[in-house]
Amino acid sequence: MTVVKVMMKEALQTVSDLWSLMVGLNVTKRYFLEPQITVRYPWKEVHNLATFKGHLELVSSKTPGKGKCISCGMCAMACPSNCLTVVKRKAPKPTPEEEQALAEAKAKGEKPKDKTPKDPEKFLYDYTLCSLCGTCMENCPVGALDFTGSAYLAGYTREDFHFDLVQVLKNQAGLEGVDETAAPGAGQSEG
């Protein structure tokens, strides 16, 4: 009697296994007859790059080569990967006339206007550490960061993926090598 029960159990297991195999083959047959979805890149062009999220970039303001960034550092504080470093631009040294005017304003009890530039001197981004979570963009109060649509980024070393986003923005505007501290029109472009 026990041998019959064991044989019945094995027969039921075999039928169950065959049924599972038939269901799997049916799924395979259904997808085998559909057109191919996989694109054989780079031999065929990819058409879904509009939704691709590449590395970060600074959003350009109305002034060429300048971003919307105000150097608040909220993005760097919020970044879980610690891949962002914002270096603030220092205030220009006041001229003797400005120092005298500043002293007079303080004597009158007026608060002098802060002349520290708001745009960053450097905005360092390490793409090798970035998890592309978008937390930096969510915490930016002025919307100065965005993902690029660049899917064609390649390099030979890790350092090829360390960017100064301020310099990248200047390069995109054609202002590479321009010295902003010089007199207007005195900047020379390196060739």
C-alpha positions in Angstrom: 0.0 0.0 0.0 2.8 2.4 0.8 4.5 1.7 -2.5 1.3 2.6 -4.4 1.0 5.9 -2.4 4.7 6.7 -3.3 4.1 5.9 -7.0 0.9 8.1 -7.0 2.8 11.0 -5.4 5.6 10.7 -8.0 3.0 10.5 -10.8 1.2 13.7 -9.5 4.6 15.4 -9.2 5.5 14.5 -12.8 2.2 15.7 -14.1 2.7 19.0 -12.1 6.2 19.4 -13.5 4.9 18.8 -17.1 2.1 21.3 -16.6 4.7 23.9 -15.4 6.9 23.1 -18.4 3.9 23.6 -20.8 3.0 27.0 -19.2 6.6 28.1 -19.6 6.8 27.0 -23.2 3.6 28.8 -23.9 5.0 32.1 -22.6 8.2 31.5 -24.6 6.1 30.9 -27.8 4.1 34.1 -27.2 7.2 36.3 -26.9 9.1 34.4 -29.6 6.6 35.5 -32.2 6.6 39.2 -31.2 9.0 41.7 -32.8 12.4 42.1 -31.1 12.6 44.9 -28.5 16.3 44.8 -27.7 18.3 47.3 -29.8 21.7 46.1 -31.0 23.5 49.3 -29.9 25.7 50.9 -31.4 24.8 49.3 -34.8 21.2 50.6 -34.4 20.1 54.0 -33.0 18.6 54.2 -29.5 15.3 56.2 -29.5 14.6 56.6 -25.8 17.4 59.0 -24.8 14.8 61.8 -24.0 14.2 60.1 -20.6 17.9 59.3 -19.9 19.3 60.8 -16.6 23.0 61.5 -17.1 25.4 63.3 -14.8 24.6 66.7 -13.1 25.0 70.1 -14.7 24.5 73.7 -13.5 21.4 75.3 -15.1 22.5 78.4 -17.0 21.1 81.8 -16.1 20.4 84.6 -18.6 24.1 85.7 -18.5 26.3 83.4 -20.7 28.7 81.3 -18.6 26.9 82.0 -15.3 24.7 79.5 -13.5 21.7 80.1 -11.2 23.7 78.8 -8.3 23.9 81.1 -5.2 26.6 79.1 -3.4 24.3 78.3 -0.5 25.7 74.7 -0.2 22.2 73.1 0.4 22.9 70.6 -2.4 26.2 69.5 -0.9 24.7 69.1 2.6 21.8 67.0 1.3 23.9 64.7 -0.9 24.1 61.2 0.6 27.1 60.3 -1.5 29.2 63.4 -0.7 30.0 64.0 -4.3 29.4 67.7 -4.4 31.7 70.5 -3.1 30.7 74.2 -3.5 33.5 76.7 -3.2 32.2 80.2 -2.5 33.7 83.2 -4.3 35.5 85.6 -1.9 34.5 89.3 -1.6 36.7 91.7 -3.6 39.1 93.7 -1.6 37.7 97.2 -1.1 39.4 100.2 -2.4 40.5 103.0 0.0 37.5 105.1 -1.1 35.1 102.2 -0.4 36.8 101.6 3.0 36.2 105.2 3.9 32.6 105.1 2.8 32.1 101.8 4.8 33.5 103.5 7.9 31.2 106.5 7.5 28.2 104.2 7.0 29.1 102.3 10.2 29.5 105.5 12.1 26.0 106.5 11.0 24.6 103.2 12.1 23.8 102.0 8.6 24.3 98.4 7.5 26.7 98.3 4.6 25.7 96.3 1.4 27.4 93.0 1.1 29.5 92.9 -2.1 30.3 89.2 -1.9 29.4 87.6 -5.3 26.7 85.0 -5.0 27.9 82.7 -7.8 30.4 79.9 -6.8 34.1 80.0 -7.7 34.1 76.3 -8.2 31.4 73.6 -8.1 33.2 70.3 -7.8 31.3 67.2 -8.8 32.6 63.6 -8.5 30.4 61.5 -10.9 32.1 58.3 -9.7 30.5 58.7 -6.3 27.1 60.0 -7.4 24.1 57.7 -7.1 21.9 59.9 -9.3 19.3 60.1 -6.6 18.3 63.8 -7.3 18.3 64.8 -3.7 20.6 67.7 -4.5 18.2 69.0 -7.1 15.2 68.7 -4.7 17.1 70.7 -2.0 18.3 73.5 -4.3 16.3 76.7 -3.5 16.9 78.2 -6.9 16.7 75.2 -9.2 20.4 75.5 -10.2 21.0 71.7 -10.9 19.6 69.4 -13.5 20.4 66.0 -15.0 22.1 66.1 -18.5 20.8 63.9 -21.3 24.3 62.9 -22.2 24.5 59.2 -22.6 27.9 59.2 -24.4 30.3 59.9 -21.5 33.5 57.8 -21.5 36.9 58.0 -19.9 40.0 56.1 -19.2 40.5 57.0 -15.5 38.3 57.9 -12.5 39.6 61.5 -12.7 37.9 61.8 -16.1 34.6 61.9 -14.2 35.6 64.6 -11.7 34.0 67.9 -13.0 34.1 71.5 -12.1 30.6 72.4 -13.2 31.3 76.1 -13.3 34.1 75.5 -15.8 31.9 73.2 -17.8 29.2 75.9 -18.0 31.8 78.4 -19.1 33.1 76.0 -21.8 29.6 75.5 -23.1 29.2 79.3 -23.4 32.5 79.6 -25.2 34.2 81.4 -22.3 36.9 79.0 -21.5 40.0 80.6 -20.1 38.3 84.0 -19.5 39.7 85.8 -16.4 36.6 87.3 -14.6 38.8 89.4 -12.2 40.4 91.3 -15.0 38.8 94.5 -16.4 35.9 94.0 -18.8 37.1 93.1 -22.2 40.6 92.2 -21.0 40.0 88.4 -20.7 41.9 86.3 -23.2 40.7 83.0 -24.5 43.3 80.2 -24.5 43.5 78.3 -27.8 
